[in-house]
Amino acid sequence: MAPRDASAPQVAFRDRMVAAGVVVPMGVDGLLGQGRSFVEVFAGLDALLSRHGTDEDHELFRFPPLIPRSVLERTDYPRSFPDLIGVVHSFSGGNAEHAELVGLLDGGEDWTQALDGTGVTLLPASCYPLYPMAAASQLPEGGRRFDVLGTCFRNEPSADAARQQVFHQREFVRLGSADDALDHRDLWLERAMEILTDLGLAVFSEVANDPFFGRAGRMLAANQRGAALKYEVLATVGDAEQPTAIASCNCHQDHLGAAFEISQADGEVAHSACVGFGMERITLALFSAHGTDTSTWPAAVRSQLWP
């Protein structure tokens, strides 16, 4: 896939982060290692979000960065976002097939054509493993709340440091009635704005849509925006003229409840909503706002991250 365009200020910001050792280039757009200061800010942010999530009875889960391909198919992700998918392949042949692979490799050809699908895909969103876990079940009165952190992949390489192919989402998810889902989305939109503002970020929110693919996708995007199902929280990450979505608050209606046969306590199809904090993007937004030396960051920000 061709790299997505990045603005000159976004590229310059990435280069400043590399020069300061905040991130480490890995030779491919969208893949960045993380230096000590990045890791420390990331950990402080993760702990801060945990503290904000303790006032509700969240079930805590952490999942691996892979899911069964069948789960991805059940969410309808291949229809909506085929350009973002990462499918895991590996070698499953014998000696003859291995010789073919080596021949391709030695000839400078694409040796990956000798690999086969493994039945798993890279995780595109942290919340996806929750729905098969709750599949074919009836929710308790009041539904269920989840706190999940996942390592996610999306095939959209870019020289913009904020658009990484591998990243972490911290999500707070609600399964329940339509009102439960909307209340959760609205509560966490307000909470996200407060958390990020307290970290010294100049944020704003706006109605948004997911990057649905193709002709049918344009209709899905228009419907999503028209119903105001998705809001993004945006901030500057290197380029003030092109702010970056660093958190999103989404109401899925009953799409996932129907797909995984999850019902409310009254037997109706469950609705769901999630808020996702882009951990790398927020961390980079903090460096963009406050500079590369965390010891000089405002005391109010430091006390939030490292109380």
Beta strands, then each sheet from edge to edge (+ up, - down):
strand 1: 23-25
strand 2: 32-34
strand 3: 59-62
strand 4: 66-68
strand 5: 87-90
strand 6: 116-122
strand 7: 137-138
strand 8: 144-153
strand 9: 166-176
strand 10: 204-208
strand 11: 230-235
strand 12: 244-253
strand 13: 262-263
strand 14: 271-278
sheet 1: 1+ 2-
sheet 2: 3+ 8+ 9- 14+ 12- 11+ 10-
sheet 3: 4+ 6- 5+
sheet 4: 7+ 13+
end
